């Protein structure tokens, strides 16, 4: 897990790669001080839950990270949280991709879950549309004509 002395700038807006060996995220963009209560959750808008519902990720048994949920999908909003004695810290991002046993890529940070959700919907709309497949056979614009130089066939001589 990251520490407050890490030199990496988690507040820089962009796509951040978190180490994720064996589908366990071990890097966090929030302070991992010993006196902080940490969590990771997938969140989504839900008026019945007072605005946002949350599905907490399971901690890895050795407490060295959080298991990527099986239901996680590109475009999900992810909340990283740390409740420290000084103040609560939240980091909101969008799940971008996962390379098995290597990286989980999260886009962020966003100032609020609403900002992350709105950007996720915009990005998903761009990804969802594909032009229709053509039902017509492809037309060839070049013909297959020999160039005049015939191909020589090699024959093996038998002794």
Backbone as numpy.savetxt, mean C-alpha at the origin, in Angstrom:
# Nx Ny Nz CAx CAy CAz Cx Cy Cz
10.26 -1.27 15.47 9.42 -0.09 15.47 10.31 1.15 15.47
9.77 2.22 14.99 10.57 3.44 14.91 10.70 4.07 16.28
11.70 4.90 16.43 11.89 5.63 17.67 11.90 7.11 17.36
11.84 7.92 18.40 11.82 9.37 18.20 13.14 9.89 17.65
14.20 9.10 17.72 15.50 9.55 17.24 15.74 9.18 15.78
14.79 8.51 15.15 14.96 8.17 13.74 15.08 9.42 12.89
15.92 9.35 11.87 16.14 10.51 11.00 15.11 10.60 9.89
14.34 9.56 9.66 13.37 9.57 8.56 12.24 10.55 8.85
11.83 11.30 7.83 10.78 12.30 7.98 9.42 11.72 7.59
8.68 11.22 8.57 7.36 10.63 8.33 6.33 11.70 7.98
6.62 12.95 8.27 5.65 14.02 8.00 5.73 14.54 6.58
6.71 14.09 5.83 6.81 14.48 4.42 5.69 13.77 3.66
4.89 14.52 2.91 3.75 13.95 2.18 4.26 13.11 1.02
3.77 11.89 0.93 4.16 11.01 -0.16 3.82 9.56 0.15
4.49 8.67 -0.54 4.29 7.23 -0.35 5.43 6.71 0.52
5.09 6.22 1.68 6.07 5.74 2.65 6.06 4.21 2.67
7.26 3.65 2.64 7.40 2.19 2.67 7.73 1.75 4.08
6.89 0.90 4.62 7.09 0.35 5.95 7.54 -1.10 5.82
8.56 -1.47 6.56 9.02 -2.86 6.51 7.90 -3.76 7.01
7.69 -4.88 6.28 6.59 -5.77 6.63 6.97 -7.23 6.38
7.98 -7.75 7.12 8.32 -9.16 6.94 7.20 -10.05 7.48
6.93 -11.13 6.77 5.90 -12.09 7.21 4.55 -11.42 7.48
4.21 -10.40 6.67 2.93 -9.68 6.78 2.75 -9.01 8.14
3.86 -8.58 8.74 3.82 -7.86 10.01 4.50 -6.52 9.81
3.74 -5.43 9.98 4.31 -4.09 9.85 5.13 -3.79 11.11
6.42 -3.49 10.90 7.27 -3.23 12.06 7.73 -1.78 12.15
7.42 -0.97 11.15 7.73 0.46 11.21 6.44 1.22 11.47
6.54 2.26 12.27 5.38 3.10 12.55 5.75 4.56 12.35
4.84 5.35 11.79 5.11 6.79 11.61 4.73 7.63 12.83
4.57 6.99 13.98 4.25 7.70 15.22 5.32 7.34 16.27
5.50 8.17 17.30 6.52 7.88 18.31 6.26 6.56 19.02
7.31 5.75 19.12 7.18 4.44 19.76 7.89 4.43 21.11
7.72 5.49 21.87 8.35 5.57 23.19 7.79 4.49 24.10
8.57 4.09 25.07 8.16 2.99 25.96 6.91 3.33 26.76
6.63 4.62 26.97 5.45 5.00 27.74 4.25 5.34 26.86
4.31 5.00 25.57 3.21 5.29 24.65 2.36 4.04 24.42
1.06 4.25 24.33 0.15 3.17 23.94 -0.01 3.28 22.42
0.38 2.24 21.69 0.39 2.26 20.22 -0.69 1.36 19.65
-1.17 1.72 18.46 -2.08 0.86 17.72 -2.05 1.22 16.25
-2.58 0.30 15.45 -2.80 0.52 14.02 -4.20 0.02 13.74
-4.95 0.75 12.91 -6.32 0.36 12.61 -6.68 0.75 11.17
-7.59 -0.03 10.60 -8.24 0.34 9.35 -9.51 1.07 9.77
-9.77 2.23 9.17 -10.95 3.01 9.56 -11.78 3.35 8.32
-13.08 3.59 8.54 -13.98 3.95 7.45 -15.13 4.78 8.03
-15.77 5.61 7.17 -16.88 6.43 7.65 -18.05 5.55 8.07
-18.62 5.85 9.23 -19.77 5.11 9.72 -20.51 5.99 10.73
-21.64 6.54 10.31 -22.41 7.43 11.17 -22.90 6.72 12.43
-23.16 5.41 12.34 -23.63 4.66 13.51 -22.56 4.59 14.59
-21.29 4.72 14.20 -20.19 4.67 15.16 -19.74 6.07 15.58
-20.54 7.08 15.27 -20.18 8.44 15.65 -19.28 9.13 14.65
-19.22 8.63 13.44 -18.42 9.26 12.39 -17.46 8.29 11.72
-16.67 7.56 12.53 -15.68 6.64 11.97 -15.70 5.33 12.75
-15.69 4.23 12.01 -15.55 2.91 12.63 -14.10 2.49 12.50
-13.67 1.59 13.37 -12.27 1.19 13.42 -12.16 -0.31 13.61
-11.27 -0.92 12.84 -10.91 -2.33 13.04 -9.43 -2.35 13.39
-9.14 -2.63 14.67 -7.75 -2.64 15.12 -6.99 -3.82 14.51
-5.75 -3.56 14.14 -4.89 -4.64 13.67 -4.39 -5.40 14.90
-4.16 -6.68 14.71 -3.69 -7.52 15.80 -2.19 -7.33 16.00
-1.77 -7.14 17.27 -0.33 -7.08 17.50 0.31 -8.44 17.23
1.52 -8.41 16.77 2.27 -9.65 16.56 2.61 -10.19 17.94
2.54 -11.52 18.15 2.73 -12.06 19.50 3.99 -11.59 20.22
5.07 -11.35 19.51 6.30 -10.90 20.17 6.25 -9.40 20.47
5.15 -8.75 20.09 4.96 -7.30 20.28 5.96 -6.49 19.45
6.38 -7.05 18.36 7.33 -6.35 17.47 6.63 -5.94 16.17
5.39 -5.50 16.25 4.69 -5.05 15.07 3.22 -5.44 15.09
2.55 -5.18 13.95 1.12 -5.45 13.82 0.89 -6.25 12.54
0.04 -7.27 12.65 -0.27 -8.13 11.50 -1.14 -7.39 10.49
-0.77 -7.50 9.20 -1.62 -6.94 8.15 -2.91 -7.76 8.10
-4.07 -7.13 8.17 -5.33 -7.88 8.11 -5.53 -8.53 6.74
-6.15 -9.69 6.72 -6.45 -10.37 5.46 -7.40 -9.54 4.60
-8.27 -8.74 5.23 -9.27 -7.97 4.51 -8.74 -6.64 3.99
-7.48 -6.33 4.22 -6.91 -5.06 3.81 -6.88 -4.94 2.30
-7.25 -3.77 1.80 -7.28 -3.55 0.35 -6.67 -2.20 0.01
-6.20 -2.08 -1.21 -5.70 -0.79 -1.69 -6.82 0.24 -1.54
-6.48 1.42 -1.04 -7.46 2.47 -0.85 -8.04 2.53 0.54
-7.76 1.53 1.39 -8.24 1.59 2.78 -7.52 2.70 3.52
-8.24 3.36 4.42 -7.64 4.40 5.26 -7.07 3.73 6.51
-5.81 4.06 6.79 -5.11 3.47 7.92 -4.81 4.57 8.94
-5.07 4.27 10.21 -4.75 5.19 11.30 -3.66 4.56 12.15
-2.58 5.30 12.33 -1.52 4.91 13.26 -1.69 5.82 14.47
-1.72 5.24 15.66 -1.94 6.04 16.85 -0.92 5.78 17.93
-0.59 6.83 18.65 0.28 6.74 19.83 -0.27 7.70 20.87
-0.68 7.15 22.01 -1.09 7.98 23.13 0.11 8.09 24.05
0.72 9.25 24.06 1.90 9.50 24.90 1.47 10.36 26.09
2.28 10.40 27.14 1.94 11.27 28.28 1.81 12.74 27.87
2.58 13.15 26.86 2.54 14.55 26.44 1.29 14.87 25.62
0.94 13.97 24.68 -0.20 14.25 23.81 -0.50 13.02 22.95
-1.73 12.93 22.44 -2.03 11.87 21.48 -1.48 12.23 20.10
-0.98 11.25 19.38 -0.44 11.46 18.03 -1.21 10.55 17.08
-1.69 11.12 15.97 -2.39 10.34 14.94 -1.72 10.60 13.60
-1.62 9.55 12.80 -1.04 9.65 11.45 -1.99 8.88 10.55
-2.62 9.59 9.59 -3.60 8.97 8.70 -2.98 8.78 7.32
-3.22 7.62 6.74 -2.70 7.32 5.41 -3.64 6.43 4.63
-3.28 6.19 3.39 -4.05 5.33 2.50 -3.18 4.13 2.14
-3.74 2.93 2.27 -3.02 1.72 1.86 -2.80 1.76 0.36
-1.55 1.68 -0.05 -1.20 1.73 -1.46 -0.93 0.33 -1.99
0.01 -0.38 -1.39 0.35 -1.71 -1.88 1.12 -2.49 -0.83
1.23 -3.78 -1.08 1.99 -4.66 -0.19 2.81 -5.61 -1.05
4.10 -5.63 -0.79 4.99 -6.59 -1.43 5.25 -7.68 -0.40
4.75 -8.89 -0.63 4.87 -9.94 0.40 6.28 -10.06 0.96
6.32 -10.06 2.28 7.55 -10.23 3.06 8.56 -9.11 2.86
8.12 -7.94 2.34 9.07 -6.84 2.14 8.51 -5.52 2.65
7.55 -4.96 1.91 7.11 -3.59 2.18 5.59 -3.49 2.16
5.08 -2.65 3.04 3.71 -2.15 2.95 3.86 -0.67 2.63
3.26 -0.23 1.55 3.40 1.17 1.13 2.12 1.91 1.49
2.28 2.99 2.25 1.17 3.81 2.72 1.37 5.23 2.21
0.34 5.82 1.63 0.42 7.21 1.19 -0.11 8.10 2.30
0.64 9.16 2.60 0.22 10.07 3.64 1.36 10.99 4.02
1.28 11.69 5.11 0.14 11.73 6.02 -0.93 12.71 5.54
-2.13 12.50 6.06 -3.25 13.38 5.80 -3.63 14.05 7.12
-4.11 15.28 7.08 -4.44 15.99 8.32 -5.61 15.36 9.08
-6.49 14.65 8.38 -7.65 14.06 9.04 -8.06 12.79 8.30
-8.85 11.93 8.94 -9.33 10.75 8.22 -10.22 11.12 7.03
-10.96 12.21 7.14 -11.81 12.65 6.03 -10.97 13.01 4.81
-9.86 13.72 5.02 -8.96 14.06 3.91 -8.40 12.80 3.26
-8.01 11.83 4.08 -7.48 10.57 3.55 -8.57 9.83 2.77
-9.77 9.76 3.32 -10.88 9.05 2.67 -11.20 9.69 1.32
-11.30 11.02 1.28 -11.63 11.70 0.03 -10.55 11.47 -1.03
-9.29 11.53 -0.64 -8.21 11.28 -1.61 -8.21 9.82 -2.05
-8.49 8.91 -1.14 -8.56 7.49 -1.50 -9.66 7.26 -2.54
-10.80 7.90 -2.36 -11.90 7.72 -3.32 -11.51 8.27 -4.69
-10.82 9.40 -4.69 -10.36 9.99 -5.96 -9.36 9.05 -6.65
-8.39 8.53 -5.90 -7.38 7.64 -6.48 -8.00 6.32 -6.95
-8.94 5.79 -6.18 -9.60 4.55 -6.59 -10.41 4.75 -7.86
-11.05 5.90 -8.01 -11.82 6.17 -9.23 -10.90 6.16 -10.45
-9.70 6.71 -10.29 -8.74 6.70 -11.40 -8.28 5.28 -11.74
-8.13 4.44 -10.72 -7.66 3.07 -10.92 -8.75 2.14 -11.44
-10.00 2.42 -11.10 -11.09 1.49 -11.43 -11.44 1.47 -12.91
-11.30 2.59 -13.61 -11.75 2.64 -14.99 -10.69 2.08 -15.94
-11.13 1.18 -16.79 -10.30 0.67 -17.87 -11.11 0.78 -19.15
-10.49 1.15 -20.26 -11.24 1.22 -21.51 -11.73 -0.18 -21.90
-12.82 -0.25 -22.65 -13.35 -1.56 -23.03 -12.40 -2.31 -23.95
-12.46 -3.62 -23.87 -11.69 -4.46 -24.78 -12.32 -4.41 -26.16
-11.53 -4.44 -27.19 -12.04 -4.42 -28.55 -12.56 -5.81 -28.91
-13.72 -5.85 -29.57 -14.27 -7.14 -30.00 -13.84 -7.47 -31.42
-13.18 -6.53 -32.06 -12.71 -6.75 -33.43 -11.30 -7.32 -33.41
-11.01 -8.21 -34.37 -9.64 -8.73 -34.43 -8.67 -7.60 -34.79
-7.44 -7.69 -34.29 -6.49 -6.63 -34.61 -6.18 -6.58 -36.09
-6.06 -5.40 -36.63 -5.73 -5.23 -38.05 -4.23 -5.08 -38.19
-3.70 -5.82 -39.13 -2.27 -5.75 -39.37 -2.00 -4.63 -40.36
-1.03 -3.80 -40.03 -0.69 -2.71 -40.94 0.55 -3.04 -41.76
1.20 -4.12 -41.41 2.38 -4.55 -42.17 2.17 -5.98 -42.63
2.68 -6.29 -43.77 2.53 -7.65 -44.26 3.80 -8.43 -43.96
3.66 -9.71 -43.89 4.81 -10.58 -43.67 5.33 -11.02 -45.03
6.32 -10.35 -45.48 6.92 -10.66 -46.78 8.40 -10.93 -46.54
8.90 -11.95 -47.19 10.33 -12.24 -47.07 11.13 -11.11 -47.70
12.27 -10.87 -47.16 13.10 -9.76 -47.63 13.95 -10.13 -48.83
13.82 -11.31 -49.32 14.64 -11.73 -50.46 15.83 -12.55 -50.01
16.20 -12.41 -48.80 17.31 -13.18 -48.27 16.71 -14.42 -47.62
16.85 -15.53 -48.28 16.26 -16.77 -47.78 17.03 -17.29 -46.58
16.34 -17.89 -45.71 16.94 -18.45 -44.52 17.58 -19.79 -44.88
18.80 -19.95 -44.48 19.48 -21.22 -44.72 19.17 -22.18 -43.59
18.90 -23.38 -43.97 18.66 -24.43 -42.98 19.96 -25.20 -42.80
20.29 -25.43 -41.60 21.49 -26.20 -41.31 21.13 -27.67 -41.23
21.85 -28.46 -41.93 21.68 -29.91 -41.87 22.94 -30.49 -41.27
22.76 -31.34 -40.35 23.93 -32.00 -39.76 24.37 -33.12 -40.68
25.64 -33.13 -40.94 26.19 -34.23 -41.75 26.46 -35.41 -40.86
26.15 -36.53 -41.38 26.44 -37.74 -40.63 27.77 -38.31 -41.10
28.61 -38.71 -40.18 29.91 -39.25 -40.62 29.81 -40.59 -41.26
